[in-house]
Amino acid sequence: MIERRPFAELGGADHSWLKAKHHFSFAEYYDPARMSHGALRVWNDDEIAPGTGFPPHGHANMEIITYVREGAISHQDNQGNSGRTEAGDVQVMSAGSGIRHAEYNREATPTKIFQIWIMPNEQGGEPTWGAKPFPKAERSGKFAVLATGVASDKEAHPDALPIRADARVLGVTLKAGQTAEYVLGINRQAYLVPAVGEVEANGVRIGARDGAAVNDAEVLKITALEDAEVVLVDVA
C-alpha cells in the first residue's frame, strides 16, 4: 500500500529566514495521524535564506541525516566537527548521548535540504558527525545506499555513511521513462520523496516534494514521468 502525501497539504511554517514543510508532526505542527513511519520520525523540507541558519542547539538519541538539494550547509558542533556539505552530498549526525551544533547557509543563494530523523536502535553512545559527496552519476538509474545501519551493509556498501539504526537512506536519479526497482520486503516500511520531478511508485503518481508512505510492498518500482531525483528511507 502507498499513501501519497501531497506537498501542498503538508504542515509547515514560514519564519522568513526559514521556509519549512513537515511530512510528520514537528515543532508547532501536530497531526496525531502523522507522528512517524516506523523508526522514521522527521522529514523536513527546508529552505534556508542566505546568511541565516540554525544557531547552536542540542540533540540527543536521534540519527539526523541532511540531504542537500540546492546550495550548501555549513556545520559546526561542540565535538570539534565542522564542514560544508554541498548539493548532491549527504551529512549524518548521530546525536547519541548529546551534542550541540549549528547549521548555517553561508552561500549567496537559498539552501534547500531534506532533514531526516531516524530513531536509533539504542540510547546514548558517543556523538559523531560525517559528510560525503555522492555524485549523481553513481546513482543514475539505480538506487545507491547513502547512509545505513543495516548490519549486512557494512561489506555490501562500505562507502555509505554509518547510522545507528536498522535503516537505510538511498538515492536515485532517473531520466524520463527510466525505471529503478528496490527490494523492500513486506516486513519493512519505506518513505520516499522526489526532490525533483514526478514519478510513479508501483503505479501511484508522486509529484516533486510529495511524500509517499509505503507498507506491505515486496518490491518498489519507481518510474520517472520526467527527469527525477528520488530519496528513499527504508526502516523497520
DOKOLPA-310346 format. One line per 3 residues: number of its first residue (from 1); their letters; for each residue x, y negated, z negated of N, C-alpha, C. Coordinates in nm, 4 decimals, always signed. Layout:
NUM> A> X/Y/Z/X/Y/Z/X/Y/Z ~ ...
REM end
This chain:
1> MIE> +0.0847/+0.1189/+0.0000/+0.0000/+0.0000/+0.0000/+0.0882/-0.1238/+0.0000 ~ +0.0491/-0.2236/+0.0800/+0.1220/-0.3501/+0.0857/+0.0242/-0.4640/+0.0601 ~ +0.0554/-0.5436/-0.0404/-0.0253/-0.6616/-0.0726/+0.0494/-0.7860/-0.0257
4> RRP> -0.0066/-0.8553/+0.0732/+0.0548/-0.9792/+0.1220/+0.0202/-1.0939/+0.0283 ~ +0.1209/-1.1741/-0.0031/+0.1022/-1.2921/-0.0876/+0.1447/-1.4144/-0.0080 ~ +0.0478/-1.4832/+0.0554/+0.0811/-1.5955/+0.1443/+0.1575/-1.7058/+0.0711
7> FAE> +0.2556/-1.7623/+0.1373/+0.3368/-1.8689/+0.0794/+0.2497/-1.9840/+0.0313 ~ +0.1488/-2.0204/+0.1095/+0.0636/-2.1351/+0.0750/-0.0160/-2.1120/-0.0535 ~ -0.0314/-1.9869/-0.0944/-0.1098/-1.9557/-0.2134/-0.0236/-1.9282/-0.3367
10> LGG> +0.1076/-1.9399/-0.3233/+0.1950/-1.9166/-0.4378/+0.1842/-2.0313/-0.5371 ~ +0.2095/-2.0001/-0.6651/+0.2205/-2.1063/-0.7644/+0.3457/-2.1882/-0.7375 ~ +0.3530/-2.3041/-0.7992/+0.4718/-2.3843/-0.7749/+0.4726/-2.5144/-0.8508
13> ADH> +0.5772/-2.5919/-0.8257/+0.5941/-2.7207/-0.8912/+0.6813/-2.8088/-0.8036 ~ +0.6545/-2.9392/-0.8088/+0.7350/-3.0384/-0.7368/+0.7907/-3.1356/-0.8394 ~ +0.9197/-3.1233/-0.8665/+0.9862/-3.2083/-0.9655/+1.0655/-3.3200/-0.8975
16> SWL> +1.0338/-3.3497/-0.7742/+1.1041/-3.4493/-0.6933/+1.2404/-3.3944/-0.6492 ~ +1.3300/-3.3680/-0.7431/+1.4614/-3.3145/-0.7074/+1.4550/-3.1659/-0.6745 ~ +1.3503/-3.0988/-0.7264/+1.3330/-2.9548/-0.7063/+1.1909/-2.9263/-0.6597
19> KAK> +1.1808/-2.8605/-0.5447/+1.0519/-2.8115/-0.4968/+1.0556/-2.6596/-0.5085 ~ +0.9663/-2.6051/-0.5906/+0.9729/-2.4626/-0.6216/+0.8400/-2.3943/-0.5948 ~ +0.8486/-2.2743/-0.5409/+0.7342/-2.1854/-0.5278/+0.7658/-2.0566/-0.6034
22> HHF> +0.6664/-2.0049/-0.6771/+0.6874/-1.8904/-0.7638/+0.6024/-1.7724/-0.7168 ~ +0.6680/-1.6626/-0.6825/+0.5953/-1.5410/-0.6450/+0.5361/-1.4723/-0.7676 ~ +0.5940/-1.4992/-0.8860/+0.5456/-1.4433/-1.0112/+0.5349/-1.5541/-1.1149
25> SFA> +0.4610/-1.5269/-1.2218/+0.4461/-1.6253/-1.3287/+0.5833/-1.6751/-1.3735 ~ +0.5946/-1.8082/-1.3844/+0.7235/-1.8682/-1.4185/+0.6985/-2.0090/-1.4677 ~ +0.7680/-2.0470/-1.5761/+0.7567/-2.1818/-1.6327/+0.6096/-2.2150/-1.6581
28> EYY> +0.5595/-2.3233/-1.5982/+0.4217/-2.3639/-1.6244/+0.3194/-2.2919/-1.5368 ~ +0.3671/-2.2120/-1.4422/+0.2746/-2.1342/-1.3590/+0.2512/-1.9994/-1.4249 ~ +0.1248/-1.9687/-1.4531/+0.0919/-1.8424/-1.5195/-0.0248/-1.7758/-1.4492
31> DPA> -0.0024/-1.6522/-1.4077/-0.1066/-1.5693/-1.3490/-0.0891/-1.4302/-1.4072 ~ -0.1806/-1.3859/-1.4947/-0.1630/-1.2554/-1.5603/-0.1561/-1.1388/-1.4630 ~ -0.2054/-1.1581/-1.3404/-0.2005/-1.0519/-1.2402/-0.0653/-1.0480/-1.1686
34> RMS> +0.0173/-1.1505/-1.1907/+0.1475/-1.1592/-1.1232/+0.2571/-1.1897/-1.2241 ~ +0.2763/-1.0956/-1.3148/+0.3802/-1.1109/-1.4157/+0.5122/-1.0474/-1.3708 ~ +0.5034/-0.9414/-1.2938/+0.6230/-0.8699/-1.2499/+0.5817/-0.7675/-1.1455
37> HGA> +0.6808/-0.7020/-1.0888/+0.6571/-0.5909/-0.9964/+0.7637/-0.4877/-1.0273 ~ +0.7265/-0.3892/-1.1100/+0.8283/-0.3011/-1.1633/+0.9255/-0.3835/-1.2463 ~ +1.0549/-0.3613/-1.2267/+1.1572/-0.4356/-1.3005/+1.1825/-0.5748/-1.2438
40> LRV> +1.1210/-0.6075/-1.1303/+1.1367/-0.7404/-1.0713/+1.0491/-0.8396/-1.1477 ~ +1.1119/-0.9387/-1.2092/+1.0390/-1.0315/-1.2943/+1.0166/-1.1683/-1.2301 ~ +1.1107/-1.2165/-1.1495/+1.1027/-1.3516/-1.0925/+1.1497/-1.3484/-0.9480
43> WND> +1.0770/-1.4198/-0.8628/+1.1251/-1.4510/-0.7267/+1.0822/-1.5948/-0.7002 ~ +1.1772/-1.6851/-0.7099/+1.1504/-1.8266/-0.6874/+1.2077/-1.8703/-0.5537 ~ +1.1315/-1.9511/-0.4835/+1.1710/-2.0102/-0.3553/+1.1977/-2.1575/-0.3847
46> DEI> +1.3260/-2.1935/-0.3990/+1.3643/-2.3270/-0.4464/+1.4295/-2.4098/-0.3360 ~ +1.3936/-2.5375/-0.3334/+1.4633/-2.6365/-0.2502/+1.5176/-2.7441/-0.3433 ~ +1.6497/-2.7609/-0.3434/+1.7176/-2.8499/-0.4364/+1.7729/-2.9693/-0.3598
49> APG> +1.7372/-3.0895/-0.4024/+1.7794/-3.2109/-0.3326/+1.9301/-3.2325/-0.3463 ~ +1.9910/-3.3011/-0.2495/+2.1353/-3.3286/-0.2563/+2.1718/-3.4032/-0.3852 ~ +2.2859/-3.3664/-0.4436/+2.3353/-3.4361/-0.5611/+2.2602/-3.4081/-0.6893
52> TGF> +2.1765/-3.3037/-0.6886/+2.0988/-3.2686/-0.8082/+2.1191/-3.1203/-0.8394 ~ +2.0504/-3.0748/-0.9429/+2.0595/-2.9334/-0.9763/+2.0164/-2.9059/-1.1179 ~ +2.0464/-2.7852/-1.1614/+2.0066/-2.7393/-1.2937/+2.1203/-2.7650/-1.3922
55> PPH> +2.1013/-2.8528/-1.4912/+2.2064/-2.8775/-1.5903/+2.2292/-2.7548/-1.6770 ~ +2.3349/-2.7558/-1.7605/+2.3658/-2.6364/-1.8408/+2.2461/-2.5869/-1.9213 ~ +2.2237/-2.4564/-1.9117/+2.1134/-2.3920/-1.9819/+2.1492/-2.2451/-2.0012
58> GHA> +2.0762/-2.1787/-2.0901/+2.1129/-2.0433/-2.1275/+2.0212/-1.9354/-2.0728 ~ +2.0759/-1.8161/-2.0578/+2.0017/-1.6959/-2.0211/+2.0578/-1.5791/-2.1010 ~ +1.9758/-1.4781/-2.1190/+2.0210/-1.3530/-2.1803/+1.9365/-1.2384/-2.1264
61> NME> +1.9993/-1.1209/-2.1178/+1.9280/-0.9977/-2.0821/+1.8468/-1.0097/-1.9533 ~ +1.9131/-1.0544/-1.8482/+1.8496/-1.0640/-1.7175/+1.9570/-1.0583/-1.6094 ~ +1.9258/-0.9885/-1.4999/+2.0112/-0.9863/-1.3815/+1.9581/-1.0926/-1.2854
64> IIT> +2.0392/-1.1925/-1.2544/+1.9937/-1.3080/-1.1767/+2.0711/-1.3123/-1.0455 ~ +1.9993/-1.2926/-0.9367/+2.0586/-1.2882/-0.8030/+2.0135/-1.4107/-0.7254 ~ +2.1082/-1.4823/-0.6672/+2.0769/-1.6000/-0.5865/+2.1142/-1.5730/-0.4416
67> YVR> +2.0141/-1.5797/-0.3551/+2.0334/-1.5617/-0.2112/+2.0236/-1.7002/-0.1492 ~ +2.1321/-1.7494/-0.0925/+2.1352/-1.8847/-0.0370/+2.0884/-1.8811/+0.1080 ~ +1.9800/-1.9536/+0.1355/+1.9221/-1.9563/+0.2699/+1.9768/-2.0709/+0.3540
70> EGA> +1.9937/-2.1869/+0.2911/+2.0489/-2.3043/+0.3601/+2.1316/-2.3834/+0.2596 ~ +2.2372/-2.4485/+0.3097/+2.3200/-2.5306/+0.2229/+2.4152/-2.4468/+0.1397 ~ +2.4361/-2.4893/+0.0151/+2.5262/-2.4188/-0.0759/+2.4910/-2.4552/-0.2194
73> ISH> +2.5236/-2.3653/-0.3117/+2.5005/-2.3886/-0.4541/+2.6348/-2.3745/-0.5263 ~ +2.6609/-2.4674/-0.6191/+2.7857/-2.4648/-0.6962/+2.7557/-2.4235/-0.8397 ~ +2.8291/-2.3236/-0.8872/+2.8048/-2.2613/-1.0175/+2.9204/-2.2889/-1.1121
76> QDN> +2.8871/-2.3065/-1.2410/+2.9874/-2.3132/-1.3462/+2.9243/-2.2599/-1.4742 ~ +3.0005/-2.1809/-1.5522/+2.9443/-2.1259/-1.6752/+3.0448/-2.1297/-1.7886 ~ +2.9972/-2.0949/-1.9076/+3.0820/-2.1022/-2.0268/+3.1741/-1.9815/-2.0421
79> QGN> +3.1748/-1.8929/-1.9418/+3.2694/-1.7811/-1.9391/+3.3931/-1.8147/-1.8551 ~ +3.3953/-1.9378/-1.8009/+3.5074/-1.9806/-1.7187/+3.4916/-1.9521/-1.5711 ~ +3.3746/-1.9058/-1.5304/+3.3500/-1.8773/-1.3887/+3.3022/-2.0025/-1.3174
82> SGR> +3.3451/-2.0201/-1.1946/+3.2949/-2.1290/-1.1112/+3.3094/-2.0890/-0.9660 ~ +3.2228/-2.1434/-0.8817/+3.2310/-2.1114/-0.7397/+3.1214/-2.1784/-0.6605 ~ +3.1398/-2.1802/-0.5316/+3.0435/-2.2398/-0.4375/+2.9958/-2.1289/-0.3444
85> TEA> +2.8657/-2.1069/-0.3403/+2.8075/-1.9992/-0.2611/+2.7285/-2.0610/-0.1458 ~ +2.7665/-2.0264/-0.0231/+2.7099/-2.0876/+0.0962/+2.5954/-2.0048/+0.1535 ~ +2.5263/-2.0652/+0.2488/+2.4182/-1.9957/+0.3191/+2.4705/-1.8652/+0.3782
88> GDV> +2.3926/-1.7594/+0.3576/+2.4328/-1.6273/+0.4035/+2.5046/-1.5477/+0.2977 ~ +2.5414/-1.6159/+0.1872/+2.6131/-1.5488/+0.0795/+2.5189/-1.5207/-0.0377 ~ +2.5675/-1.4393/-0.1302/+2.4883/-1.3981/-0.2460/+2.5731/-1.4135/-0.3710
91> QVM> +2.5117/-1.4586/-0.4805/+2.5801/-1.4574/-0.6096/+2.4944/-1.3810/-0.7102 ~ +2.5622/-1.3183/-0.8051/+2.4958/-1.2373/-0.9070/+2.5479/-1.2779/-1.0438 ~ +2.4580/-1.2978/-1.1384/+2.4956/-1.3247/-1.2763/+2.4242/-1.2250/-1.3661
94> SAG> +2.5021/-1.1444/-1.4382/+2.4468/-1.0577/-1.5415/+2.4545/-1.1358/-1.6716 ~ +2.3388/-1.1808/-1.7201/+2.3387/-1.2693/-1.8366/+2.3801/-1.1969/-1.9638 ~ +2.3550/-1.0657/-1.9704/+2.3993/-0.9867/-2.0836/+2.3553/-1.0438/-2.2168
97> SGI> +2.4502/-1.0497/-2.3124/+2.4197/-1.0950/-2.4475/+2.3975/-1.2454/-2.4561 ~ +2.4279/-1.3169/-2.3484/+2.4012/-1.4600/-2.3460/+2.5067/-1.5372/-2.2692 ~ +2.4605/-1.6280/-2.1824/+2.5509/-1.7095/-2.1021/+2.4867/-1.8455/-2.0795
100> RHA> +2.5694/-1.9487/-2.0730/+2.5219/-2.0819/-2.0363/+2.5863/-2.1186/-1.9032 ~ +2.5037/-2.1694/-1.8123/+2.5578/-2.2045/-1.6811/+2.4845/-2.3255/-1.6245 ~ +2.5427/-2.3826/-1.5214/+2.4819/-2.4934/-1.4470/+2.4921/-2.4613/-1.2991
103> EYN> +2.3903/-2.5054/-1.2233/+2.3864/-2.4840/-1.0781/+2.3535/-2.6171/-1.0119 ~ +2.4400/-2.6617/-0.9214/+2.4192/-2.7914/-0.8584/+2.4296/-2.7806/-0.7064 ~ +2.3544/-2.8668/-0.6398/+2.3690/-2.8856/-0.4957/+2.4591/-3.0063/-0.4754
106> REA> +2.5830/-2.9815/-0.4435/+2.6789/-3.0897/-0.4218/+2.6944/-3.1230/-0.2733 ~ +2.5986/-3.0763/-0.1935/+2.6030/-3.0979/-0.0489/+2.5284/-3.2263/-0.0118 ~ +2.5394/-3.2646/+0.1152/+2.4722/-3.3857/+0.1640/+2.3304/-3.3581/+0.2124
109> TPT> +2.2930/-3.2312/+0.2161/+2.1600/-3.1911/+0.2628/+2.0951/-3.0998/+0.1585 ~ +1.9635/-3.0783/+0.1662/+1.8980/-2.9895/+0.0698/+1.9543/-2.8479/+0.0745 ~ +1.9575/-2.7853/-0.0404/+1.9948/-2.6443/-0.0513/+1.8690/-2.5629/-0.0773
112> KIF> +1.8542/-2.4533/-0.0042/+1.7365/-2.3678/-0.0183/+1.7814/-2.2285/-0.0590 ~ +1.7212/-2.1786/-0.1657/+1.7618/-2.0491/-0.2200/+1.6402/-1.9646/-0.2554 ~ +1.6608/-1.8333/-0.2601/+1.5733/-1.7422/-0.3318/+1.6465/-1.7079/-0.4616
115> QIW> +1.5787/-1.7282/-0.5746/+1.6364/-1.6841/-0.7007/+1.5534/-1.5672/-0.7516 ~ +1.6208/-1.4555/-0.7734/+1.5569/-1.3279/-0.8046/+1.6066/-1.2801/-0.9409 ~ +1.5126/-1.2516/-1.0303/+1.5478/-1.1994/-1.1620/+1.4975/-1.0561/-1.1741
118> IMP> +1.5870/-0.9675/-1.2178/+1.5526/-0.8273/-1.2383/+1.5872/-0.7897/-1.3825 ~ +1.4959/-0.7214/-1.4493/+1.5194/-0.6808/-1.5877/+1.6247/-0.5704/-1.5923 ~ +1.7223/-0.5816/-1.6817/+1.8314/-0.4836/-1.6871/+1.7882/-0.3518/-1.7496
121> NEQ> +1.8716/-0.2517/-1.7282/+1.8451/-0.1202/-1.7878/+1.8597/-0.1234/-1.9394 ~ +1.9567/-0.2037/-1.9877/+1.9842/-0.2113/-2.1305/+2.0058/-0.3560/-2.1714 ~ +1.9798/-0.3850/-2.2964/+2.0007/-0.5185/-2.3508/+2.1485/-0.5389/-2.3839
124> GGE> +2.1900/-0.6653/-2.3850/+2.3253/-0.7004/-2.4266/+2.4296/-0.6740/-2.3199 ~ +2.5540/-0.6682/-2.3633/+2.6648/-0.6499/-2.2709/+2.7356/-0.7805/-2.2421 ~ +2.8592/-0.7717/-2.1961/+2.9384/-0.8900/-2.1635/+2.8815/-0.9596/-2.0403
127> PTW> +2.8572/-1.0912/-2.0465/+2.8074/-1.1620/-1.9284/+2.9106/-1.1594/-1.8150 ~ +2.8629/-1.1507/-1.6922/+2.9511/-1.1528/-1.5751/+2.8893/-1.2372/-1.4650 ~ +2.9738/-1.2790/-1.3721/+2.9288/-1.3549/-1.2547/+3.0152/-1.3154/-1.1357
130> GAK> +2.9540/-1.3120/-1.0179/+3.0300/-1.2850/-0.8973/+2.9551/-1.3340/-0.7747 ~ +3.0273/-1.3591/-0.6665/+2.9665/-1.4053/-0.5419/+3.0430/-1.3454/-0.4251 ~ +2.9721/-1.3328/-0.3122/+3.0343/-1.2702/-0.1976/+2.9649/-1.3119/-0.0687
133> PFP> +3.0416/-1.3344/+0.0387/+2.9791/-1.3585/+0.1688/+2.9325/-1.2275/+0.2308 ~ +2.8179/-1.2323/+0.2948/+2.7650/-1.1170/+0.3672/+2.7283/-1.1631/+0.5082 ~ +2.8239/-1.1607/+0.5995/+2.7967/-1.2081/+0.7354/+2.6731/-1.1417/+0.7950
136> KAE> +2.5900/-1.2219/+0.8601/+2.4651/-1.1693/+0.9129/+2.4878/-1.0608/+1.0181 ~ +2.6017/-1.0648/+1.0836/+2.6299/-0.9616/+1.1841/+2.6348/-0.8238/+1.1201 ~ +2.6756/-0.8152/+0.9933/+2.6876/-0.6863/+0.9264/+2.5519/-0.6285/+0.8888
139> RSG> +2.4480/-0.7121/+0.8879/+2.3133/-0.6620/+0.8570/+2.2186/-0.6825/+0.9737 ~ +2.2749/-0.6962/+1.0929/+2.1946/-0.7123/+1.2130/+2.1329/-0.5791/+1.2521 ~ +2.0007/-0.5724/+1.2491/+1.9300/-0.4534/+1.2926/+1.9219/-0.3417/+1.1913
142> KFA> +1.9868/-0.3584/+1.0756/+1.9811/-0.2541/+0.9726/+1.9955/-0.3183/+0.8353 ~ +1.9332/-0.2564/+0.7368/+1.9407/-0.3087/+0.6011/+2.0817/-0.2910/+0.5447 ~ +2.1333/-0.3970/+0.4847/+2.2612/-0.3920/+0.4142/+2.2346/-0.4136/+0.2657
145> VLA> +2.3026/-0.3357/+0.1821/+2.2870/-0.3490/+0.0373/+2.3744/-0.4648/-0.0101 ~ +2.3104/-0.5674/-0.0638/+2.3815/-0.6873/-0.1088/+2.4207/-0.6771/-0.2559 ~ +2.3331/-0.6222/-0.3364/+2.3602/-0.6022/-0.4792/+2.2893/-0.4746/-0.5228
148> TGV> +2.3508/-0.4005/-0.6131/+2.2894/-0.2743/-0.6560/+2.3373/-0.2326/-0.7936 ~ +2.2478/-0.1635/-0.8637/+2.2823/-0.0991/-0.9882/+2.2499/+0.0486/-0.9837 ~ +2.2152/+0.0991/-0.8651/+2.1848/+0.2412/-0.8467/+2.3163/+0.3195/-0.8505
151> ASD> +2.3228/+0.4162/-0.9404/+2.4489/+0.4865/-0.9656/+2.5100/+0.5461/-0.8394 ~ +2.4282/+0.6044/-0.7527/+2.4803/+0.6703/-0.6334/+2.5343/+0.5730/-0.5295 ~ +2.5074/+0.4429/-0.5485/+2.5537/+0.3437/-0.4511/+2.6994/+0.3035/-0.4702
154> KEA> +2.7586/+0.3398/-0.5823/+2.8966/+0.2967/-0.6076/+2.9909/+0.3429/-0.4980 ~ +2.9693/+0.4655/-0.4496/+3.0533/+0.5161/-0.3407/+2.9949/+0.4831/-0.2045 ~ +2.8610/+0.4886/-0.1942/+2.7972/+0.4663/-0.0641/+2.8048/+0.3203/-0.0203
157> HPD> +2.8002/+0.2275/-0.1171/+2.8005/+0.0844/-0.0844/+2.8987/+0.0109/-0.1747 ~ +3.0274/+0.0381/-0.1597/+3.1273/-0.0193/-0.2507/+3.1409/-0.1704/-0.2399 ~ +3.0960/-0.2306/-0.1305/+3.1097/-0.3753/-0.1126/+2.9958/-0.4541/-0.1768
160> ALP> +2.8914/-0.3851/-0.2210/+2.7776/-0.4552/-0.2807/+2.8145/-0.5113/-0.4170 ~ +2.7555/-0.6252/-0.4521/+2.7756/-0.6826/-0.5843/+2.7056/-0.5958/-0.6892 ~ +2.7682/-0.5748/-0.8049/+2.7066/-0.4887/-0.9072/+2.6037/-0.5624/-0.9919
163> IRA> +2.4950/-0.4941/-1.0234/+2.3977/-0.5418/-1.1203/+2.3701/-0.4306/-1.2197 ~ +2.3128/-0.4661/-1.3351/+2.2888/-0.3681/-1.4416/+2.1407/-0.3311/-1.4462 ~ +2.0915/-0.2852/-1.3350/+1.9512/-0.2463/-1.3238/+1.9389/-0.1368/-1.2206
166> DAR> +1.8361/-0.0536/-1.2349/+1.8080/+0.0518/-1.1364/+1.7355/-0.0134/-1.0200 ~ +1.8111/-0.0879/-0.9400/+1.7515/-0.1712/-0.8345/+1.8541/-0.1990/-0.7268 ~ +1.8025/-0.2330/-0.6111/+1.8850/-0.2791/-0.5001/+1.8281/-0.4097/-0.4453
169> VLG> +1.9176/-0.4974/-0.4008/+1.8786/-0.6146/-0.3230/+1.9404/-0.5958/-0.1849 ~ +1.8560/-0.6036/-0.0807/+1.9017/-0.5754/+0.0557/+1.8645/-0.6894/+0.1491 ~ +1.9361/-0.6994/+0.2596/+1.9046/-0.7987/+0.3614/+1.9157/-0.7386/+0.5001
172> VTL> +1.8365/-0.7932/+0.5928/+1.8434/-0.7502/+0.7322/+1.8070/-0.8688/+0.8211 ~ +1.8735/-0.8814/+0.9343/+1.8354/-0.9787/+1.0368/+1.7912/-0.9012/+1.1602 ~ +1.6835/-0.9487/+1.2202/+1.6238/-0.8789/+1.3336/+1.5935/-0.9758/+1.4460
175> KAG> +1.6191/-0.9353/+1.5666/+1.5745/-1.0090/+1.6836/+1.4276/-0.9762/+1.7100 ~ +1.3570/-1.0651/+1.7770/+1.2163/-1.0414/+1.8080/+1.1999/-0.9065/+1.8771 ~ +1.1071/-0.8255/+1.8255/+1.0812/-0.6937/+1.8815/+1.1648/-0.5831/+1.8206
178> QTA> +1.2665/-0.6180/+1.7428/+1.3541/-0.5177/+1.6828/+1.2918/-0.4615/+1.5552 ~ +1.3228/-0.3370/+1.5233/+1.2670/-0.2693/+1.4065/+1.3788/-0.2119/+1.3202 ~ +1.3600/-0.2214/+1.1877/+1.4504/-0.1574/+1.0933/+1.3665/-0.0774/+0.9938
181> EYV> +1.4177/+0.0384/+0.9536/+1.3463/+0.1209/+0.8572/+1.4262/+0.1316/+0.7274 ~ +1.3534/+0.1399/+0.6164/+1.4157/+0.1591/+0.4858/+1.3406/+0.2689/+0.4123 ~ +1.4127/+0.3711/+0.3683/+1.3521/+0.4810/+0.2931/+1.3387/+0.4370/+0.1475
184> LGI> +1.2147/+0.4130/+0.1051/+1.1873/+0.3641/-0.0298/+1.1596/+0.4800/-0.1247 ~ +1.0647/+0.5654/-0.0887/+1.0230/+0.6746/-0.1770/+0.9010/+0.6345/-0.2565 ~ +0.8084/+0.7265/-0.2737/+0.6791/+0.6921/-0.3331/+0.6887/+0.6616/-0.4820
187> NRQ> +0.8017/+0.6958/-0.5453/+0.8177/+0.6653/-0.6873/+0.8849/+0.5303/-0.7112 ~ +0.9125/+0.4564/-0.6040/+0.9765/+0.3261/-0.6142/+0.8788/+0.2160/-0.5715 ~ +0.9134/+0.0940/-0.6082/+0.8368/-0.0230/-0.5662/+0.9300/-0.1186/-0.4930
190> AYL> +0.8737/-0.2011/-0.4081/+0.9554/-0.2975/-0.3351/+0.8814/-0.4300/-0.3238 ~ +0.9600/-0.5345/-0.3046/+0.9049/-0.6664/-0.2768/+0.9921/-0.7272/-0.1689 ~ +0.9295/-0.7777/-0.0640/+1.0077/-0.8347/+0.0446/+0.9548/-0.9724/+0.0831
193> VPA> +1.0469/-1.0556/+0.1280/+1.0140/-1.1906/+0.1729/+1.0973/-1.2211/+0.2967 ~ +1.0355/-1.2587/+0.4091/+1.1134/-1.3080/+0.5224/+1.1632/-1.4499/+0.4923 ~ +1.2928/-1.4691/+0.4899/+1.3472/-1.6036/+0.4735/+1.3183/-1.6868/+0.5977
196> VGE> +1.3163/-1.6190/+0.7114/+1.2897/-1.6818/+0.8411/+1.2095/-1.5833/+0.9239 ~ +1.1109/-1.6334/+0.9982/+1.0420/-1.5507/+1.0961/+0.9269/-1.4699/+1.0405 ~ +0.8419/-1.4235/+1.1324/+0.7267/-1.3410/+1.0978/+0.7573/-1.1960/+1.1328
199> VEA> +0.7148/-1.1043/+1.0453/+0.7398/-0.9623/+1.0670/+0.6119/-0.8835/+1.0407 ~ +0.6156/-0.7570/+1.0796/+0.5154/-0.6595/+1.0372/+0.5837/-0.5581/+0.9465 ~ +0.5230/-0.5350/+0.8298/+0.5729/-0.4345/+0.7373/+0.4700/-0.3229/+0.7309
202> NGV> +0.5024/-0.2093/+0.7891/+0.4074/-0.0976/+0.8006/+0.2732/-0.1462/+0.8546 ~ +0.2807/-0.2333/+0.9560/+0.1614/-0.2822/+1.0243/+0.0968/-0.4049/+0.9637 ~ +0.1447/-0.4510/+0.8464/+0.0885/-0.5705/+0.7812/+0.1720/-0.6917/+0.8195
205> RIG> +0.1069/-0.7948/+0.8731/+0.1795/-0.9149/+0.9152/+0.2206/-0.9970/+0.7933 ~ +0.3500/-1.0305/+0.7883/+0.4062/-1.1076/+0.6783/+0.4765/-1.2289/+0.7386 ~ +0.4284/-1.3477/+0.7065/+0.4864/-1.4697/+0.7613/+0.6107/-1.5129/+0.6874
208> ARD> +0.6810/-1.6097/+0.7444/+0.8005/-1.6633/+0.6811/+0.7676/-1.7131/+0.5406 ~ +0.8430/-1.6647/+0.4416/+0.8347/-1.7025/+0.3000/+0.7086/-1.6507/+0.2309 ~ +0.6267/-1.5712/+0.3012/+0.5230/-1.4934/+0.2335/+0.5915/-1.3845/+0.1519
211> GAA> +0.5228/-1.3349/+0.0507/+0.5706/-1.2186/-0.0216/+0.4906/-1.0957/+0.0154 ~ +0.5500/-0.9799/-0.0027/+0.4797/-0.8542/+0.0207/+0.5172/-0.7568/-0.0904 ~ +0.4183/-0.7207/-0.1726/+0.4388/-0.6244/-0.2808/+0.4057/-0.4851/-0.2283
214> VND> +0.5000/-0.3929/-0.2397/+0.4877/-0.2606/-0.1785/+0.4830/-0.1531/-0.2868 ~ +0.3831/-0.0650/-0.2752/+0.3711/+0.0519/-0.3618/+0.3381/+0.1736/-0.2762 ~ +0.3792/+0.2903/-0.3218/+0.3402/+0.4168/-0.2594/+0.3710/+0.4215/-0.1100
217> AEV> +0.4910/+0.3803/-0.0746/+0.5345/+0.3870/+0.0653/+0.6633/+0.4680/+0.0726 ~ +0.6587/+0.5822/+0.1374/+0.7785/+0.6647/+0.1507/+0.8843/+0.5928/+0.2338 ~ +0.8391/+0.5281/+0.3432/+0.9291/+0.4572/+0.4335/+0.8691/+0.3214/+0.4661
220> LKI> +0.9542/+0.2196/+0.4673/+0.9130/+0.0867/+0.5099/+0.9665/+0.0633/+0.6509 ~ +0.8767/+0.0283/+0.7405/+0.9147/-0.0003/+0.8785/+0.8885/-0.1479/+0.9042 ~ +0.9959/-0.2234/+0.9260/+0.9869/-0.3685/+0.9444/+1.0135/-0.4008/+1.0908
223> TAL> +0.9150/-0.4631/+1.1557/+0.9284/-0.5028/+1.2958/+0.9206/-0.6542/+1.3046 ~ +1.0175/-0.7150/+1.3701/+1.0209/-0.8607/+1.3847/+0.9284/-0.9046/+1.4974 ~ +0.8357/-0.9942/+1.4666/+0.7497/-1.0529/+1.5687/+0.8168/-1.1738/+1.6324
226> EDA> +0.9188/-1.2248/+1.5647/+1.0082/-1.3287/+1.6163/+1.1407/-1.3092/+1.5442 ~ +1.2447/-1.3785/+1.5854/+1.3730/-1.3630/+1.5167/+1.3512/-1.3832/+1.3672 ~ +1.4016/-1.2910/+1.2861/+1.3680/-1.2913/+1.1438/+1.4895/-1.2543/+1.0578
229> EVV> +1.4825/-1.2982/+0.9330/+1.5802/-1.2662/+0.8300/+1.5003/-1.2267/+0.7063 ~ +1.5180/-1.1045/+0.6571/+1.4336/-1.0496/+0.5521/+1.5179/-1.0099/+0.4318 ~ +1.4666/-1.0429/+0.3133/+1.5284/-0.9993/+0.1875/+1.4317/-0.9015/+0.1212
232> LVD> +1.4863/-0.7903/+0.0733/+1.4047/-0.6823/+0.0136/+1.4659/-0.6435/-0.1210 ~ +1.3796/-0.6272/-0.2212/+1.4222/-0.5746/-0.3504/+1.3517/-0.4428/-0.3743 ~ +1.4297/-0.3403/-0.4081/+1.3812/-0.2050/-0.4365/+1.4036/-0.1812/-0.5857
235> VA> +1.2941/-0.1558/-0.6602/+1.3026/-0.1384/-0.8050/+1.2257/-0.0155/-0.8510 ~ +1.2582/+0.0292/-0.9704/+1.1842/+0.1378/-1.0318/+1.0543/+0.0837/-1.0901
REM end
